[in-house]
Amino acid sequence: MEDQFQLLFEKMKNEMRNQTVELKESILEKLDEKLQPIIAENKILKSKLEYLEKEIESLKRGNKQSNLIIYGLAEDEKSTQELIHKVKAIIKSDLDLNFEEYEVNKIYRIGKKQNSGNKPRPILFSFVNEWKKSEVMKRKKNFKNVYVSEDYTKEVLEKRKMLQAQLTEERKKGNIAYLKFDKLIIKEKPSSTNNDKRKREMSTSPQQNTQPRKQQNVKTSNTNRLNAYDLMRIRSNSLPSNASTIANKQ
């Protein structure tokens, strides 16, 4: 009797387990059906968000395209007009580049003014025309007491900061490396062994005949050409020996 109850109990337990599994699968299928549209919509929203982030970054860069940041210029001006004259004077003296006040789009110190004795605040300087800014950047190495850089966005500055260690490492290897916006550009320096090999190949290569083809043709044609005297002598030598006696008899 107990064995029968035990078998019945095991059978009921198995049926309950099977029903539970079927119920879970049914619930998961229904949830999956309802979640699929939400997942698809989430992917669309994510792609749109990435696109908008790129657009915002592009707009930020475009807004800063004509900007320059000037570091190290003494902060003793009393007005914006004086600041323009200071920047104008240092660009003229160090870069030999002139610009008029109407070519300035905006100029101001970045950050809050600190107590005297601290480092001067950097200057944000923007030209109306981008080509003028490009001229300053081309000659920026000629600045003596100030340093000039691009006006990068916060995101670009963070990426450039992260790349500084790798930039230093590549330069230690002897490679040509520099930062362009938020990218690290690396150009491998050609090894001396490759240069030596190329020089050896050039020195050991067989010398080619550098004589012009026209002169070569003229030479060969001249050597193959016979004069009339040589031709007559060859013909006379080719006649039989009794040819002369026959001619005398006639």
BAVEX-87930 format. One record per residue (C-alpha): residue number from 1; x, y, z. Coordinates in nm, 4 decimals, decimal comma, always signed. Layout:
<pt><pos>NUM</pos><east>X</east><north>Y</north><up>Z</up></pt>
...
END
This chain:
<pt><pos>1</pos><east>+0,0000</east><north>+0,0000</north><up>+0,0000</up></pt>
<pt><pos>2</pos><east>+0,2768</east><north>+0,2401</north><up>+0,0940</up></pt>
<pt><pos>3</pos><east>+0,4575</east><north>+0,1566</north><up>-0,2293</up></pt>
<pt><pos>4</pos><east>+0,1490</east><north>+0,2470</north><up>-0,4299</up></pt>
<pt><pos>5</pos><east>+0,1194</east><north>+0,5804</north><up>-0,2488</up></pt>
<pt><pos>6</pos><east>+0,4890</east><north>+0,6461</north><up>-0,3091</up></pt>
<pt><pos>7</pos><east>+0,4530</east><north>+0,5766</north><up>-0,6799</up></pt>
<pt><pos>8</pos><east>+0,1447</east><north>+0,7971</north><up>-0,6985</up></pt>
<pt><pos>9</pos><east>+0,3265</east><north>+1,0742</north><up>-0,5170</up></pt>
<pt><pos>10</pos><east>+0,6250</east><north>+1,0544</north><up>-0,7543</up></pt>
<pt><pos>11</pos><east>+0,3906</east><north>+1,0601</north><up>-1,0530</up></pt>
<pt><pos>12</pos><east>+0,2128</east><north>+1,3679</north><up>-0,9241</up></pt>
<pt><pos>13</pos><east>+0,5451</east><north>+1,5381</north><up>-0,8532</up></pt>
<pt><pos>14</pos><east>+0,6702</east><north>+1,4714</north><up>-1,2062</up></pt>
<pt><pos>15</pos><east>+0,3478</east><north>+1,6033</north><up>-1,3555</up></pt>
<pt><pos>16</pos><east>+0,3710</east><north>+1,9185</north><up>-1,1458</up></pt>
<pt><pos>17</pos><east>+0,7350</east><north>+1,9654</north><up>-1,2532</up></pt>
<pt><pos>18</pos><east>+0,6418</east><north>+1,9234</north><up>-1,6199</up></pt>
<pt><pos>19</pos><east>+0,3554</east><north>+2,1682</north><up>-1,5854</up></pt>
<pt><pos>20</pos><east>+0,5867</east><north>+2,4183</north><up>-1,4169</up></pt>
<pt><pos>21</pos><east>+0,8379</east><north>+2,3908</north><up>-1,7023</up></pt>
<pt><pos>22</pos><east>+0,5645</east><north>+2,4306</north><up>-1,9632</up></pt>
<pt><pos>23</pos><east>+0,4236</east><north>+2,7278</north><up>-1,7748</up></pt>
<pt><pos>24</pos><east>+0,7666</east><north>+2,8957</north><up>-1,7588</up></pt>
<pt><pos>25</pos><east>+0,8247</east><north>+2,8410</north><up>-2,1301</up></pt>
<pt><pos>26</pos><east>+0,4802</east><north>+2,9771</north><up>-2,2092</up></pt>
<pt><pos>27</pos><east>+0,5395</east><north>+3,2858</north><up>-1,9941</up></pt>
<pt><pos>28</pos><east>+0,8855</east><north>+3,3433</north><up>-2,1473</up></pt>
<pt><pos>29</pos><east>+0,7474</east><north>+3,3130</north><up>-2,4988</up></pt>
<pt><pos>30</pos><east>+0,4765</east><north>+3,5658</north><up>-2,4233</up></pt>
<pt><pos>31</pos><east>+0,7272</east><north>+3,8006</north><up>-2,2590</up></pt>
<pt><pos>32</pos><east>+0,9624</east><north>+3,7612</north><up>-2,5540</up></pt>
<pt><pos>33</pos><east>+0,6817</east><north>+3,8492</north><up>-2,7962</up></pt>
<pt><pos>34</pos><east>+0,6027</east><north>+4,1619</north><up>-2,5965</up></pt>
<pt><pos>35</pos><east>+0,9681</east><north>+4,2553</north><up>-2,5469</up></pt>
<pt><pos>36</pos><east>+1,0733</east><north>+4,2233</north><up>-2,9125</up></pt>
<pt><pos>37</pos><east>+0,9113</east><north>+4,5534</north><up>-3,0222</up></pt>
<pt><pos>38</pos><east>+1,0596</east><north>+4,7256</north><up>-2,7164</up></pt>
<pt><pos>39</pos><east>+1,4083</east><north>+4,5877</north><up>-2,7949</up></pt>
<pt><pos>40</pos><east>+1,3800</east><north>+4,6962</north><up>-3,1602</up></pt>
<pt><pos>41</pos><east>+1,2631</east><north>+5,0428</north><up>-3,0557</up></pt>
<pt><pos>42</pos><east>+1,5504</east><north>+5,0636</north><up>-2,8069</up></pt>
<pt><pos>43</pos><east>+1,8025</east><north>+4,9904</north><up>-3,0839</up></pt>
<pt><pos>44</pos><east>+1,6508</east><north>+5,2631</north><up>-3,3009</up></pt>
<pt><pos>45</pos><east>+1,6629</east><north>+5,5143</north><up>-3,0152</up></pt>
<pt><pos>46</pos><east>+2,0226</east><north>+5,4180</north><up>-2,9391</up></pt>
<pt><pos>47</pos><east>+2,1323</east><north>+5,4741</north><up>-3,3009</up></pt>
<pt><pos>48</pos><east>+1,9499</east><north>+5,8100</north><up>-3,3059</up></pt>
<pt><pos>49</pos><east>+2,1188</east><north>+5,9104</north><up>-2,9809</up></pt>
<pt><pos>50</pos><east>+2,4630</east><north>+5,8246</north><up>-3,1225</up></pt>
<pt><pos>51</pos><east>+2,3844</east><north>+6,0260</north><up>-3,4350</up></pt>
<pt><pos>52</pos><east>+2,2725</east><north>+6,3265</north><up>-3,2279</up></pt>
<pt><pos>53</pos><east>+2,5858</east><north>+6,3066</north><up>-3,0136</up></pt>
<pt><pos>54</pos><east>+2,8009</east><north>+6,3151</north><up>-3,3271</up></pt>
<pt><pos>55</pos><east>+2,6011</east><north>+6,6097</north><up>-3,4604</up></pt>
<pt><pos>56</pos><east>+2,6422</east><north>+6,7997</north><up>-3,1332</up></pt>
<pt><pos>57</pos><east>+3,0155</east><north>+6,7284</north><up>-3,1327</up></pt>
<pt><pos>58</pos><east>+3,0387</east><north>+6,8477</north><up>-3,4930</up></pt>
<pt><pos>59</pos><east>+2,8523</east><north>+7,1692</north><up>-3,4064</up></pt>
<pt><pos>60</pos><east>+3,0807</east><north>+7,2279</north><up>-3,1090</up></pt>
<pt><pos>61</pos><east>+3,3869</east><north>+7,1861</north><up>-3,3284</up></pt>
<pt><pos>62</pos><east>+3,2407</east><north>+7,4141</north><up>-3,5927</up></pt>
<pt><pos>63</pos><east>+3,1697</east><north>+7,6789</north><up>-3,3304</up></pt>
<pt><pos>64</pos><east>+3,5335</east><north>+7,6621</north><up>-3,2160</up></pt>
<pt><pos>65</pos><east>+3,6811</east><north>+7,6357</north><up>-3,5648</up></pt>
<pt><pos>66</pos><east>+3,8122</east><north>+7,9937</north><up>-3,5741</up></pt>
<pt><pos>67</pos><east>+3,9143</east><north>+8,0090</north><up>-3,2076</up></pt>
<pt><pos>68</pos><east>+4,2629</east><north>+8,0214</north><up>-3,0613</up></pt>
<pt><pos>69</pos><east>+4,3721</east><north>+7,9865</north><up>-2,6989</up></pt>
<pt><pos>70</pos><east>+4,6664</east><north>+8,2078</north><up>-2,5993</up></pt>
<pt><pos>71</pos><east>+4,8593</east><north>+8,1120</north><up>-2,2850</up></pt>
<pt><pos>72</pos><east>+5,1141</east><north>+8,3151</north><up>-2,0921</up></pt>
<pt><pos>73</pos><east>+5,0221</east><north>+8,6720</north><up>-2,1903</up></pt>
<pt><pos>74</pos><east>+5,0479</east><north>+8,9015</north><up>-1,8881</up></pt>
<pt><pos>75</pos><east>+4,7107</east><north>+8,9982</north><up>-1,7429</up></pt>
<pt><pos>76</pos><east>+4,7452</east><north>+9,3726</north><up>-1,6886</up></pt>
<pt><pos>77</pos><east>+4,4952</east><north>+9,5144</north><up>-1,9379</up></pt>
<pt><pos>78</pos><east>+4,2128</east><north>+9,7367</north><up>-1,8162</up></pt>
<pt><pos>79</pos><east>+3,9656</east><north>+9,6767</north><up>-2,1008</up></pt>
<pt><pos>80</pos><east>+3,8864</east><north>+9,4590</north><up>-2,3983</up></pt>
<pt><pos>81</pos><east>+4,0322</east><north>+9,7268</north><up>-2,6255</up></pt>
<pt><pos>82</pos><east>+4,3664</east><north>+9,7076</north><up>-2,4471</up></pt>
<pt><pos>83</pos><east>+4,3587</east><north>+9,3265</north><up>-2,4679</up></pt>
<pt><pos>84</pos><east>+4,3077</east><north>+9,3447</north><up>-2,8454</up></pt>
<pt><pos>85</pos><east>+4,6030</east><north>+9,5831</north><up>-2,8781</up></pt>
<pt><pos>86</pos><east>+4,8238</east><north>+9,3486</north><up>-2,6707</up></pt>
<pt><pos>87</pos><east>+4,7372</east><north>+9,0468</north><up>-2,8829</up></pt>
<pt><pos>88</pos><east>+4,7754</east><north>+9,2484</north><up>-3,2000</up></pt>
<pt><pos>89</pos><east>+5,1200</east><north>+9,3712</north><up>-3,0908</up></pt>
<pt><pos>90</pos><east>+5,2570</east><north>+9,0272</north><up>-2,9994</up></pt>
<pt><pos>91</pos><east>+5,1288</east><north>+8,8684</north><up>-3,3228</up></pt>
<pt><pos>92</pos><east>+5,2930</east><north>+9,1488</north><up>-3,5195</up></pt>
<pt><pos>93</pos><east>+5,6264</east><north>+9,1338</north><up>-3,3339</up></pt>
<pt><pos>94</pos><east>+5,6628</east><north>+8,7521</north><up>-3,3183</up></pt>
<pt><pos>95</pos><east>+5,4856</east><north>+8,6388</north><up>-3,6353</up></pt>
<pt><pos>96</pos><east>+5,5106</east><north>+8,9489</north><up>-3,8569</up></pt>
<pt><pos>97</pos><east>+5,1369</east><north>+8,9208</north><up>-3,9177</up></pt>
<pt><pos>98</pos><east>+4,8937</east><north>+9,2124</north><up>-3,9184</up></pt>
<pt><pos>99</pos><east>+4,5209</east><north>+9,2188</north><up>-3,8575</up></pt>
<pt><pos>100</pos><east>+4,2645</east><north>+9,4905</north><up>-3,8010</up></pt>
<pt><pos>101</pos><east>+4,0184</east><north>+9,5197</north><up>-3,5136</up></pt>
<pt><pos>102</pos><east>+3,7226</east><north>+9,4475</north><up>-3,7408</up></pt>
<pt><pos>103</pos><east>+3,8756</east><north>+9,1053</north><up>-3,8113</up></pt>
<pt><pos>104</pos><east>+3,8325</east><north>+9,0064</north><up>-3,4445</up></pt>
<pt><pos>105</pos><east>+3,5158</east><north>+8,8112</north><up>-3,3718</up></pt>
<pt><pos>106</pos><east>+3,5574</east><north>+8,7736</north><up>-2,9944</up></pt>
<pt><pos>107</pos><east>+3,8287</east><north>+8,7991</north><up>-2,7332</up></pt>
<pt><pos>108</pos><east>+3,8197</east><north>+8,7467</north><up>-2,3557</up></pt>
<pt><pos>109</pos><east>+3,9996</east><north>+8,5820</north><up>-2,0643</up></pt>
<pt><pos>110</pos><east>+3,8826</east><north>+8,2320</north><up>-1,9694</up></pt>
<pt><pos>111</pos><east>+3,7839</east><north>+8,1668</north><up>-1,6085</up></pt>
<pt><pos>112</pos><east>+3,7430</east><north>+8,3840</north><up>-1,3027</up></pt>
<pt><pos>113</pos><east>+4,0024</east><north>+8,6444</north><up>-1,2213</up></pt>
<pt><pos>114</pos><east>+4,2310</east><north>+8,5345</north><up>-0,9375</up></pt>
<pt><pos>115</pos><east>+4,4413</east><north>+8,7312</north><up>-0,6916</up></pt>
<pt><pos>116</pos><east>+4,7481</east><north>+8,9076</north><up>-0,8224</up></pt>
<pt><pos>117</pos><east>+5,0606</east><north>+8,6972</north><up>-0,8468</up></pt>
<pt><pos>118</pos><east>+4,8899</east><north>+8,3953</north><up>-1,0015</up></pt>
<pt><pos>119</pos><east>+4,9399</east><north>+8,2797</north><up>-1,3575</up></pt>
<pt><pos>120</pos><east>+4,7589</east><north>+8,4904</north><up>-1,6170</up></pt>
<pt><pos>121</pos><east>+4,4347</east><north>+8,3431</north><up>-1,7417</up></pt>
<pt><pos>122</pos><east>+4,4363</east><north>+8,2098</north><up>-2,0983</up></pt>
<pt><pos>123</pos><east>+4,2790</east><north>+8,4201</north><up>-2,3703</up></pt>
<pt><pos>124</pos><east>+4,0146</east><north>+8,2969</north><up>-2,6103</up></pt>
<pt><pos>125</pos><east>+4,0719</east><north>+8,4771</north><up>-2,9370</up></pt>
<pt><pos>126</pos><east>+3,8586</east><north>+8,4321</north><up>-3,2474</up></pt>
<pt><pos>127</pos><east>+3,8993</east><north>+8,5694</north><up>-3,5976</up></pt>
<pt><pos>128</pos><east>+3,6121</east><north>+8,6494</north><up>-3,8309</up></pt>
<pt><pos>129</pos><east>+3,7909</east><north>+8,4636</north><up>-4,1110</up></pt>
<pt><pos>130</pos><east>+3,9302</east><north>+8,1167</north><up>-4,0487</up></pt>
<pt><pos>131</pos><east>+4,2220</east><north>+8,1622</north><up>-4,2910</up></pt>
<pt><pos>132</pos><east>+4,3712</east><north>+8,4261</north><up>-4,0600</up></pt>
<pt><pos>133</pos><east>+4,3666</east><north>+8,1806</north><up>-3,7727</up></pt>
<pt><pos>134</pos><east>+4,5372</east><north>+7,9231</north><up>-3,9981</up></pt>
<pt><pos>135</pos><east>+4,8188</east><north>+8,1699</north><up>-4,0666</up></pt>
<pt><pos>136</pos><east>+4,8758</east><north>+8,2161</north><up>-3,6932</up></pt>
<pt><pos>137</pos><east>+4,8831</east><north>+7,8382</north><up>-3,6388</up></pt>
<pt><pos>138</pos><east>+5,1365</east><north>+7,7915</north><up>-3,9196</up></pt>
<pt><pos>139</pos><east>+5,3763</east><north>+8,0378</north><up>-3,7547</up></pt>
<pt><pos>140</pos><east>+5,2984</east><north>+7,9647</north><up>-3,3885</up></pt>
<pt><pos>141</pos><east>+5,6463</east><north>+7,8200</north><up>-3,3258</up></pt>
<pt><pos>142</pos><east>+5,7833</east><north>+8,1730</north><up>-3,3657</up></pt>
<pt><pos>143</pos><east>+5,6087</east><north>+8,2944</north><up>-3,0498</up></pt>
<pt><pos>144</pos><east>+5,8686</east><north>+8,3792</north><up>-2,7868</up></pt>
<pt><pos>145</pos><east>+5,6858</east><north>+8,4221</north><up>-2,4554</up></pt>
<pt><pos>146</pos><east>+5,3386</east><north>+8,2808</north><up>-2,5210</up></pt>
<pt><pos>147</pos><east>+5,1928</east><north>+7,9509</north><up>-2,6343</up></pt>
<pt><pos>148</pos><east>+4,8984</east><north>+7,9140</north><up>-2,8741</up></pt>
<pt><pos>149</pos><east>+4,6734</east><north>+7,6108</north><up>-2,9271</up></pt>
<pt><pos>150</pos><east>+4,3428</east><north>+7,5135</north><up>-3,0841</up></pt>
<pt><pos>151</pos><east>+4,0199</east><north>+7,5568</north><up>-2,8902</up></pt>
<pt><pos>152</pos><east>+3,9190</east><north>+7,1947</north><up>-2,8349</up></pt>
<pt><pos>153</pos><east>+3,5954</east><north>+7,0669</north><up>-2,6851</up></pt>
<pt><pos>154</pos><east>+3,5947</east><north>+6,9066</north><up>-2,3401</up></pt>
<pt><pos>155</pos><east>+3,5582</east><north>+6,5573</north><up>-2,4903</up></pt>
<pt><pos>156</pos><east>+3,8538</east><north>+6,6104</north><up>-2,7245</up></pt>
<pt><pos>157</pos><east>+4,0706</east><north>+6,7460</north><up>-2,4422</up></pt>
<pt><pos>158</pos><east>+3,9979</east><north>+6,4382</north><up>-2,2306</up></pt>
<pt><pos>159</pos><east>+4,0924</east><north>+6,2039</north><up>-2,5160</up></pt>
<pt><pos>160</pos><east>+4,4109</east><north>+6,3994</north><up>-2,5885</up></pt>
<pt><pos>161</pos><east>+4,5053</east><north>+6,3771</north><up>-2,2218</up></pt>
<pt><pos>162</pos><east>+4,4587</east><north>+5,9991</north><up>-2,2292</up></pt>
<pt><pos>163</pos><east>+4,6793</east><north>+5,9714</north><up>-2,5400</up></pt>
<pt><pos>164</pos><east>+4,9726</east><north>+6,1700</north><up>-2,3976</up></pt>
<pt><pos>165</pos><east>+5,1453</east><north>+5,8646</north><up>-2,2460</up></pt>
<pt><pos>166</pos><east>+5,1260</east><north>+5,6713</north><up>-2,5752</up></pt>
<pt><pos>167</pos><east>+5,2455</east><north>+5,9791</north><up>-2,7645</up></pt>
<pt><pos>168</pos><east>+5,5548</east><north>+6,0046</north><up>-2,5436</up></pt>
<pt><pos>169</pos><east>+5,6246</east><north>+5,6320</north><up>-2,5797</up></pt>
<pt><pos>170</pos><east>+5,6070</east><north>+5,6429</north><up>-2,9611</up></pt>
<pt><pos>171</pos><east>+5,8432</east><north>+5,9399</north><up>-2,9749</up></pt>
<pt><pos>172</pos><east>+6,0916</east><north>+5,7557</north><up>-2,7532</up></pt>
<pt><pos>173</pos><east>+6,0879</east><north>+5,4728</north><up>-3,0084</up></pt>
<pt><pos>174</pos><east>+6,1973</east><north>+5,7213</north><up>-3,2732</up></pt>
<pt><pos>175</pos><east>+5,8643</east><north>+5,7303</north><up>-3,4550</up></pt>
<pt><pos>176</pos><east>+5,7031</east><north>+6,0482</north><up>-3,5811</up></pt>
<pt><pos>177</pos><east>+5,3945</east><north>+6,0911</north><up>-3,3618</up></pt>
<pt><pos>178</pos><east>+5,1535</east><north>+6,3782</north><up>-3,3054</up></pt>
<pt><pos>179</pos><east>+4,7963</east><north>+6,4440</north><up>-3,1955</up></pt>
<pt><pos>180</pos><east>+4,5330</east><north>+6,5584</north><up>-3,4419</up></pt>
<pt><pos>181</pos><east>+4,2135</east><north>+6,6515</north><up>-3,2585</up></pt>
<pt><pos>182</pos><east>+4,1350</east><north>+6,3313</north><up>-3,0622</up></pt>
<pt><pos>183</pos><east>+4,3475</east><north>+6,0940</north><up>-3,2746</up></pt>
<pt><pos>184</pos><east>+4,7077</east><north>+5,9819</north><up>-3,2359</up></pt>
<pt><pos>185</pos><east>+4,8910</east><north>+5,9827</north><up>-3,5697</up></pt>
<pt><pos>186</pos><east>+5,1997</east><north>+5,7587</north><up>-3,5845</up></pt>
<pt><pos>187</pos><east>+5,4436</east><north>+5,7388</north><up>-3,8746</up></pt>
<pt><pos>188</pos><east>+5,7271</east><north>+5,4879</north><up>-3,8417</up></pt>
<pt><pos>189</pos><east>+6,0715</east><north>+5,6318</north><up>-3,8973</up></pt>
<pt><pos>190</pos><east>+6,2578</east><north>+5,4527</north><up>-4,1811</up></pt>
<pt><pos>191</pos><east>+6,5377</east><north>+5,2381</north><up>-4,0368</up></pt>
<pt><pos>192</pos><east>+6,9015</east><north>+5,2991</north><up>-4,1304</up></pt>
<pt><pos>193</pos><east>+6,9394</east><north>+4,9365</north><up>-4,2445</up></pt>
<pt><pos>194</pos><east>+6,6803</east><north>+4,9894</north><up>-4,5183</up></pt>
<pt><pos>195</pos><east>+6,8601</east><north>+5,3035</north><up>-4,6363</up></pt>
<pt><pos>196</pos><east>+7,1979</east><north>+5,1251</north><up>-4,6416</up></pt>
<pt><pos>197</pos><east>+7,0477</east><north>+4,8318</north><up>-4,8326</up></pt>
<pt><pos>198</pos><east>+6,8999</east><north>+5,0661</north><up>-5,0910</up></pt>
<pt><pos>199</pos><east>+7,2339</east><north>+5,2445</north><up>-5,1342</up></pt>
<pt><pos>200</pos><east>+7,4152</east><north>+4,9121</north><up>-5,1810</up></pt>
<pt><pos>201</pos><east>+7,1641</east><north>+4,8005</north><up>-5,4410</up></pt>
<pt><pos>202</pos><east>+7,2111</east><north>+5,1253</north><up>-5,6333</up></pt>
<pt><pos>203</pos><east>+7,5938</east><north>+5,1037</north><up>-5,6213</up></pt>
<pt><pos>204</pos><east>+7,6159</east><north>+4,7360</north><up>-5,7217</up></pt>
<pt><pos>205</pos><east>+7,3601</east><north>+4,7491</north><up>-6,0023</up></pt>
<pt><pos>206</pos><east>+7,5102</east><north>+4,6932</north><up>-6,3530</up></pt>
<pt><pos>207</pos><east>+7,5864</east><north>+5,0099</north><up>-6,5441</up></pt>
<pt><pos>208</pos><east>+7,3587</east><north>+5,0637</north><up>-6,8338</up></pt>
<pt><pos>209</pos><east>+7,4637</east><north>+5,2031</north><up>-7,1660</up></pt>
<pt><pos>210</pos><east>+7,3723</east><north>+5,5691</north><up>-7,1379</up></pt>
<pt><pos>211</pos><east>+7,4505</east><north>+5,6429</north><up>-7,5016</up></pt>
<pt><pos>212</pos><east>+7,1416</east><north>+5,7735</north><up>-7,6827</up></pt>
<pt><pos>213</pos><east>+6,9632</east><north>+5,5195</north><up>-7,9015</up></pt>
<pt><pos>214</pos><east>+6,9848</east><north>+5,7465</north><up>-8,2033</up></pt>
<pt><pos>215</pos><east>+7,3645</east><north>+5,7599</north><up>-8,1829</up></pt>
<pt><pos>216</pos><east>+7,3809</east><north>+5,3816</north><up>-8,1424</up></pt>
<pt><pos>217</pos><east>+7,1735</east><north>+5,3316</north><up>-8,4590</up></pt>
<pt><pos>218</pos><east>+7,3934</east><north>+5,5731</north><up>-8,6519</up></pt>
<pt><pos>219</pos><east>+7,7053</east><north>+5,3862</north><up>-8,5445</up></pt>
<pt><pos>220</pos><east>+7,5738</east><north>+5,0467</north><up>-8,6446</up></pt>
<pt><pos>221</pos><east>+7,4528</east><north>+5,1786</north><up>-8,9789</up></pt>
<pt><pos>222</pos><east>+7,7930</east><north>+5,3389</north><up>-9,0452</up></pt>
<pt><pos>223</pos><east>+7,9819</east><north>+5,0197</north><up>-8,9643</up></pt>
<pt><pos>224</pos><east>+7,7586</east><north>+4,8130</north><up>-9,1917</up></pt>
<pt><pos>225</pos><east>+7,7912</east><north>+5,0563</north><up>-9,4848</up></pt>
<pt><pos>226</pos><east>+8,0748</east><north>+4,9810</north><up>-9,7368</up></pt>
<pt><pos>227</pos><east>+8,2304</east><north>+5,2332</north><up>-9,9734</up></pt>
<pt><pos>228</pos><east>+8,2432</east><north>+5,1768</north><up>-10,3548</up></pt>
<pt><pos>229</pos><east>+8,6158</east><north>+5,0906</north><up>-10,3569</up></pt>
<pt><pos>230</pos><east>+8,5739</east><north>+4,8083</north><up>-10,1037</up></pt>
<pt><pos>231</pos><east>+8,2764</east><north>+4,6729</north><up>-10,2991</up></pt>
<pt><pos>232</pos><east>+8,4692</east><north>+4,6616</north><up>-10,6282</up></pt>
<pt><pos>233</pos><east>+8,7628</east><north>+4,4887</north><up>-10,4596</up></pt>
<pt><pos>234</pos><east>+8,5357</east><north>+4,2217</north><up>-10,3142</up></pt>
<pt><pos>235</pos><east>+8,3707</east><north>+4,1594</north><up>-10,6522</up></pt>
<pt><pos>236</pos><east>+8,7044</east><north>+4,1325</north><up>-10,8320</up></pt>
<pt><pos>237</pos><east>+8,8318</east><north>+3,8854</north><up>-10,5775</up></pt>
<pt><pos>238</pos><east>+8,5226</east><north>+3,6731</north><up>-10,6248</up></pt>
<pt><pos>239</pos><east>+8,5808</east><north>+3,6283</north><up>-11,0067</up></pt>
<pt><pos>240</pos><east>+8,7505</east><north>+3,3032</north><up>-11,1294</up></pt>
<pt><pos>241</pos><east>+9,1236</east><north>+3,3163</north><up>-11,2013</up></pt>
<pt><pos>242</pos><east>+9,0861</east><north>+3,2607</north><up>-11,5821</up></pt>
<pt><pos>243</pos><east>+8,8430</east><north>+3,5479</north><up>-11,6203</up></pt>
<pt><pos>244</pos><east>+9,1253</east><north>+3,7929</north><up>-11,6917</up></pt>
<pt><pos>245</pos><east>+9,2828</east><north>+3,5695</north><up>-11,9674</up></pt>
<pt><pos>246</pos><east>+8,9461</east><north>+3,5318</north><up>-12,1402</up></pt>
<pt><pos>247</pos><east>+8,9009</east><north>+3,9057</north><up>-12,1361</up></pt>
<pt><pos>248</pos><east>+9,2512</east><north>+3,9543</north><up>-12,2970</up></pt>
<pt><pos>249</pos><east>+9,1768</east><north>+3,7035</north><up>-12,5757</up></pt>
<pt><pos>250</pos><east>+8,8648</east><north>+3,8881</north><up>-12,6658</up></pt>
END
